[in-house]
Amino acid sequence: MNALRLSDLTTTAVGGPAAQLVEAGTEEELLAAVAAADDAAQRVLLVGGGSNILASEQRFEGTVVHVASRGVVVTEDADGEVLVEVAAGHPWDDVVRETVALGLAGLETLAGIPGTAGATPVQNVGAYGAEVSQTIESVRTWDREERRERTFGFEELEFSYRDSALKRSMNAGSPRYVVLSVTFRLRRQDESMPVRYAQLATALGVEAGERAPLELVRETVLRLRASKGMVLDPEDRDTFSTGSFFTNPVVAHDELSDRIPADAPRYPVLDARGHEVPGAVKFSAAWLIDHAGFGKGFGLPGTRNELLDLDGAAVAGGRASLSTKHTLAMTNRGSATGEDVAAVARTAQRGVAEVFGITLVPEPVLLGLSL
């Protein structure tokens, strides 16, 4: 295919040209594209929904493979549970919608997250008290080093908060293991899994730990995400982002300092099975950014951080800013470059470190950029 710009493939709509772009609509095409690039000793970048990439305007010297494979296979398990194998390029929100429609519980709180199924185990995607690690049975991959197919079982994936063995094998955004499909273990039932997230429970009118109808949970999550600009909408500049730009920081109890206010929201740290991990606490990155003086929309003309005496528009000329709906999203206001978006993120990161002594860690893959 003719080379296009990464801005055409990413939800932030930034990024320079690629030396080569290949569309892989099937697993066979995906394997062929990766093999051809490896044979030519070219760098490989896999792009699904483009929601976890922030790229510079520099030319990407390598092959960009757009993963667009589709397919969902449902198998009844002898234990009464259901195995759902999903092709890597299947749009994630479609996976959630389709499984809920089938009366399968486990993914309902992950509605509205942009991207594809194949990306979810890499990042251990999560929202509203759930992570994909809690339902993943296995991940089928292509090992580029050994040139063979390899299936990872749950334990081998070594999941942790927004992390996995697959993610740790990546080198500057280029994966060793190319995800081909992901298999989820779900439950056939009319009601959701226990609702853990307080805001979602309140919106549903239930107590934390209770259940609610599957479709109602999915619809409520979509509504909550949309109110924060976290559901893609071409008419809403607040949605031109990578979603949550920073992970929520996890701090060991013995590293807590009085620089973090007692009223800062704190959450339990959960392992890959959803069990609480002792000895550490998780803070809200959005709260820390806000209380370091970066209000919603910081970066737009007329915005300031009075606490740190920073002029918002001076950071990126008003071309990029925090979302006007949520302080954790770095947005392209219409003419931003990846460098502009990174400048806003860098400013927020340094501000939080200065005020609270916590260094926020970016969630998206940064190509040709650093904070």
C-alpha positions as CSV (number, residue, x, y, z in Angstrom):
1,M,0.0,0.0,0.0
2,N,1.0,3.6,-0.4
3,A,2.5,5.2,2.7
4,L,0.1,7.2,4.8
5,R,0.6,9.2,7.9
6,L,0.2,7.7,11.4
7,S,-2.2,10.6,12.1
8,D,-4.6,8.7,9.9
9,L,-4.5,5.7,12.2
10,T,-4.4,7.1,15.7
11,T,-7.2,8.4,17.9
12,T,-5.2,11.5,18.8
13,A,-4.8,12.2,15.0
14,V,-1.1,13.0,15.3
15,G,2.0,11.4,13.8
16,G,4.2,11.6,10.7
17,P,4.5,9.4,7.6
18,A,5.5,5.7,7.6
19,A,8.0,4.2,5.1
20,Q,5.4,1.4,4.5
21,L,1.9,0.6,5.6
22,V,0.3,-2.8,5.2
23,E,-3.3,-3.5,5.8
24,A,-3.8,-7.0,7.4
25,G,-7.4,-8.0,7.3
26,T,-6.8,-11.7,8.1
27,E,-4.4,-13.6,10.4
28,E,-2.6,-14.9,7.3
29,E,-2.1,-11.4,6.0
30,L,-0.8,-10.3,9.4
31,L,1.7,-13.1,9.6
32,A,2.9,-12.5,6.0
33,A,3.3,-8.8,6.6
34,V,5.4,-9.3,9.8
35,A,7.5,-12.0,8.2
36,A,8.2,-9.9,5.2
37,A,9.3,-7.0,7.4
38,D,11.5,-9.3,9.6
39,D,13.1,-10.8,6.5
40,A,14.0,-7.3,5.3
41,A,15.3,-6.4,8.8
42,Q,12.8,-3.6,9.1
43,R,11.3,-2.2,12.2
44,V,7.7,-3.2,12.8
45,L,4.9,-1.2,14.4
46,L,1.5,-2.9,14.9
47,V,-1.5,-0.6,14.9
48,G,-5.0,-1.7,15.8
49,G,-7.4,1.1,16.9
50,G,-4.5,3.5,17.3
51,S,-5.7,4.5,20.8
52,N,-2.4,3.7,22.6
53,I,0.1,5.4,20.4
54,L,1.4,9.0,20.5
55,A,3.8,9.6,17.6
56,S,6.0,12.4,16.6
57,E,6.0,14.1,13.2
58,Q,9.2,12.2,12.3
59,R,9.0,9.6,9.5
60,F,8.6,6.1,10.9
61,E,11.4,4.1,9.2
62,G,9.9,0.7,9.0
63,T,6.6,-1.2,8.3
64,V,3.4,-0.2,10.0
65,V,1.0,-3.1,10.0
66,H,-2.6,-2.2,10.5
67,V,-4.2,-5.2,12.3
68,A,-7.8,-5.5,11.1
69,S,-8.6,-9.2,11.4
70,R,-12.1,-10.0,12.6
71,G,-13.9,-13.0,14.2
72,V,-15.5,-14.3,17.4
73,V,-15.8,-18.0,18.2
74,V,-17.9,-19.1,21.2
75,T,-17.4,-22.5,22.8
76,E,-19.4,-23.9,25.7
77,D,-17.1,-25.2,28.5
78,A,-17.8,-28.4,30.5
79,D,-17.9,-26.4,33.7
80,G,-20.8,-24.2,32.5
81,E,-18.5,-21.3,31.6
82,V,-18.0,-20.1,28.0
83,L,-14.7,-19.6,26.1
84,V,-14.7,-16.8,23.6
85,E,-11.8,-16.6,21.2
86,V,-11.5,-13.2,19.5
87,A,-9.3,-12.2,16.5
88,A,-6.7,-9.6,17.3
89,G,-8.1,-6.9,15.1
90,H,-11.7,-7.2,16.2
91,P,-12.8,-3.8,17.6
92,W,-12.9,-4.0,21.4
93,D,-16.2,-2.2,21.9
94,D,-17.8,-4.6,19.5
95,V,-16.5,-7.5,21.6
96,V,-18.1,-6.1,24.7
97,R,-21.4,-5.4,22.9
98,E,-21.5,-8.9,21.3
99,T,-20.7,-10.8,24.5
100,V,-23.3,-8.8,26.5
101,A,-25.9,-9.5,23.8
102,L,-25.1,-13.2,24.2
103,G,-25.7,-13.0,27.9
104,L,-22.1,-13.5,28.8
105,A,-20.7,-11.6,31.9
106,G,-17.2,-10.5,32.5
107,L,-16.5,-7.7,30.0
108,E,-19.5,-5.4,30.6
109,T,-17.6,-2.7,32.5
110,L,-15.0,-2.4,29.8
111,A,-17.4,-0.9,27.2
112,G,-16.4,2.1,25.2
113,I,-12.7,1.6,25.4
114,P,-11.2,2.3,22.0
115,G,-8.8,-0.1,20.3
116,T,-8.8,-3.8,19.3
117,A,-9.0,-7.1,21.2
118,G,-5.4,-8.0,20.5
119,A,-4.2,-4.9,22.4
120,T,-6.1,-5.6,25.6
121,P,-3.8,-8.3,27.1
122,V,-0.7,-6.3,26.3
123,Q,-1.7,-3.4,28.4
124,N,-4.0,-5.3,30.7
125,V,-6.7,-2.9,29.9
126,G,-9.1,-2.0,32.7
127,A,-11.8,0.4,33.8
128,Y,-14.5,0.8,36.4
129,G,-12.9,-1.8,38.8
130,A,-12.2,-4.6,36.2
131,E,-9.2,-5.6,34.1
132,V,-9.1,-8.0,31.2
133,S,-6.7,-10.2,33.2
134,Q,-9.6,-11.2,35.3
135,T,-11.2,-13.0,32.3
136,I,-8.4,-14.0,30.0
137,E,-7.8,-17.7,29.5
138,S,-5.0,-17.6,27.0
139,V,-3.4,-15.5,24.2
140,R,-2.2,-17.0,20.9
141,T,0.8,-15.2,19.4
142,W,3.5,-15.3,16.8
143,D,7.0,-15.3,18.3
144,R,9.1,-13.2,15.9
145,E,12.4,-14.4,17.4
146,E,11.7,-18.1,17.2
147,R,9.5,-17.9,14.1
148,R,6.8,-20.0,15.6
149,E,3.3,-19.8,17.1
150,R,3.2,-19.7,20.9
151,T,0.2,-19.7,23.2
152,F,0.5,-18.0,26.6
153,G,-1.6,-19.3,29.4
154,F,-2.8,-17.0,32.2
155,E,0.2,-17.6,34.5
156,E,2.7,-17.1,31.7
157,L,1.2,-13.7,30.9
158,E,2.4,-12.3,34.3
159,F,-0.3,-9.7,34.4
160,S,0.0,-6.7,36.7
161,Y,-1.5,-3.2,36.7
162,R,-1.5,-2.0,33.1
163,D,1.3,-4.4,32.4
164,S,2.1,-7.9,31.1
165,A,4.9,-10.2,29.9
166,L,3.8,-9.2,26.3
167,K,4.2,-5.5,27.0
168,R,7.6,-6.1,28.7
169,S,8.8,-7.9,25.6
170,M,8.3,-4.8,23.4
171,N,11.2,-2.7,22.2
172,A,10.4,0.9,21.4
173,G,6.8,-0.1,20.5
174,S,7.9,-3.1,18.4
175,P,6.6,-6.4,19.8
176,R,8.4,-9.7,20.0
177,Y,5.1,-11.5,20.3
178,V,2.4,-10.6,17.7
179,V,-1.0,-11.3,19.2
180,L,-3.2,-13.4,16.8
181,S,-6.2,-14.0,19.1
182,V,-7.3,-13.7,22.7
183,T,-9.5,-16.2,24.5
184,F,-11.7,-15.1,27.4
185,R,-13.5,-17.2,30.0
186,L,-16.9,-15.7,30.6
187,R,-20.0,-16.7,32.5
188,R,-23.5,-17.2,31.0
189,Q,-25.8,-15.1,33.3
190,D,-28.3,-12.2,33.0
191,E,-26.6,-10.1,35.6
192,S,-23.1,-8.5,35.7
193,M,-20.1,-9.5,37.8
194,P,-20.1,-7.7,41.2
195,V,-19.8,-3.9,40.6
196,R,-16.7,-2.8,42.4
197,Y,-16.4,0.8,41.3
198,A,-18.2,3.3,43.6
199,Q,-19.1,5.8,40.8
200,L,-20.5,3.1,38.6
201,A,-22.5,1.5,41.5
202,T,-24.0,4.9,42.3
203,A,-25.0,5.5,38.7
204,L,-26.6,2.0,38.7
205,G,-28.4,2.5,42.0
206,V,-26.8,-0.5,43.6
207,E,-24.3,-1.0,46.5
208,A,-20.7,-1.8,45.7
209,G,-20.3,-5.5,45.4
210,E,-23.9,-6.0,44.1
211,R,-24.8,-7.0,40.5
212,A,-27.0,-5.3,37.9
213,P,-28.4,-6.3,34.5
214,L,-25.7,-6.8,31.9
215,E,-27.0,-4.4,29.3
216,L,-27.7,-1.8,31.9
217,V,-24.1,-1.9,33.1
218,R,-22.8,-1.6,29.6
219,E,-25.0,1.3,28.8
220,T,-24.2,3.1,32.0
221,V,-20.5,2.7,31.5
222,L,-20.8,4.1,28.0
223,R,-22.7,7.1,29.4
224,L,-20.1,7.7,32.1
225,R,-17.2,7.5,29.7
226,A,-18.9,9.8,27.2
227,S,-19.4,12.4,30.0
228,K,-15.6,12.4,30.4
229,G,-14.8,12.6,26.7
230,M,-13.6,9.0,26.7
231,V,-15.8,7.7,23.9
232,L,-14.6,8.6,20.4
233,D,-16.7,11.3,18.8
234,P,-15.5,13.1,15.6
235,E,-17.5,16.2,16.7
236,D,-15.8,16.4,20.1
237,R,-12.2,17.5,20.2
238,D,-12.0,16.2,23.8
239,T,-12.1,12.7,22.4
240,F,-9.0,13.2,20.2
241,S,-6.7,11.6,22.7
242,T,-5.2,8.3,23.9
243,G,-7.7,8.2,26.7
244,S,-6.1,8.1,30.1
245,F,-2.6,9.3,29.4
246,F,-1.0,8.3,32.7
247,T,-1.5,5.2,34.8
248,N,-2.7,5.7,38.4
249,P,0.4,5.6,40.5
250,V,0.9,2.7,43.0
251,V,2.9,3.7,46.1
252,A,4.2,1.3,48.7
253,H,2.9,2.1,52.3
254,D,6.5,2.7,53.5
255,E,7.1,5.2,50.7
256,L,4.0,7.4,51.5
257,S,4.9,11.0,52.5
258,D,3.0,13.9,54.0
259,R,3.3,15.6,50.6
260,I,0.2,13.6,49.6
261,P,-2.9,15.0,51.4
262,A,-4.9,12.7,53.6
263,D,-8.0,13.5,51.5
264,A,-6.4,12.3,48.2
265,P,-8.5,9.4,46.9
266,R,-6.9,6.0,47.6
267,Y,-7.8,2.7,46.1
268,P,-6.7,-0.9,46.8
269,V,-4.1,-2.5,44.5
270,L,-5.5,-5.7,42.9
271,D,-3.6,-8.6,41.4
272,A,-4.4,-10.2,38.1
273,R,-7.2,-12.3,39.6
274,G,-8.8,-9.2,41.2
275,H,-7.6,-10.0,44.8
276,E,-6.3,-7.1,47.0
277,V,-2.5,-6.8,47.2
278,P,-1.3,-5.7,50.7
279,G,1.4,-3.1,51.4
280,A,0.6,-0.6,48.7
281,V,-2.1,1.9,47.7
282,K,-3.2,3.3,44.3
283,F,-3.8,7.0,43.8
284,S,-5.9,8.8,41.1
285,A,-3.6,10.3,38.5
286,A,-6.5,12.6,37.5
287,W,-6.9,13.9,41.0
288,L,-3.1,14.5,41.4
289,I,-3.0,16.5,38.1
290,D,-6.0,18.6,39.1
291,H,-4.7,19.3,42.6
292,A,-1.3,20.2,41.2
293,G,-3.1,23.2,39.7
294,F,-3.8,21.8,36.2
295,G,-7.5,22.3,35.7
296,K,-9.6,20.9,32.9
297,G,-8.7,22.5,29.6
298,F,-5.2,23.5,30.7
299,G,-3.3,24.5,27.6
300,L,-6.1,26.4,26.0
301,P,-5.9,30.2,25.6
302,G,-6.8,31.9,28.9
303,T,-5.9,28.9,31.1
304,R,-3.3,29.1,33.9
305,N,-1.9,27.0,36.7
306,E,-1.9,29.5,39.5
307,L,-0.2,27.2,41.9
308,L,2.9,26.8,39.7
309,D,2.5,30.2,37.8
310,L,2.2,28.6,34.4
311,D,0.4,30.0,31.4
312,G,-1.5,27.2,29.6
313,A,-1.4,28.5,26.1
314,A,2.4,29.0,26.3
315,V,2.9,25.2,26.6
316,A,1.8,24.3,23.1
317,G,0.3,27.4,21.6
318,G,-3.3,26.3,22.4
319,R,-3.0,23.4,19.9
320,A,-3.0,20.8,22.6
321,S,-4.5,20.7,26.1
322,L,-5.9,18.7,28.9
323,S,-9.5,17.6,28.0
324,T,-12.1,20.1,29.1
325,K,-14.0,17.1,30.6
326,H,-11.2,15.1,32.3
327,T,-7.7,16.0,33.4
328,L,-6.2,12.7,32.6
329,A,-6.6,13.0,28.8
330,M,-4.2,15.0,26.6
331,T,-6.1,16.2,23.6
332,N,-5.4,17.5,20.0
333,R,-7.5,20.6,19.6
334,G,-7.3,20.4,15.8
335,S,-3.8,21.3,14.6
336,A,-1.6,19.7,17.2
337,T,1.5,17.6,16.6
338,G,2.6,14.7,18.7
339,E,5.3,17.1,20.1
340,D,2.5,19.5,21.2
341,V,0.6,16.8,23.0
342,A,3.7,15.5,24.7
343,A,4.6,19.0,25.8
344,V,1.3,19.3,27.7
345,A,1.7,15.8,29.2
346,R,5.3,16.6,30.2
347,T,4.2,19.8,31.9
348,A,1.5,18.0,33.9
349,Q,4.0,15.2,34.8
350,R,6.6,17.6,36.1
351,G,4.0,19.6,38.0
352,V,2.7,16.6,39.8
353,A,6.3,15.6,40.7
354,E,7.0,19.1,42.0
355,V,3.8,19.3,44.2
356,F,3.4,15.7,45.4
357,G,6.7,14.0,44.8
358,I,5.1,11.4,42.5
359,T,6.3,10.8,38.9
360,L,3.4,9.8,36.7
361,V,4.1,7.0,34.1
362,P,2.6,7.4,30.6
363,E,0.3,4.7,29.4
364,P,0.6,5.1,25.6
365,V,3.6,4.0,23.5
366,L,5.7,7.1,22.6
367,L,7.2,7.0,19.1
368,G,10.0,9.5,18.6
369,L,8.9,11.4,21.7
370,S,9.8,11.4,25.4
371,L,8.5,13.2,28.5
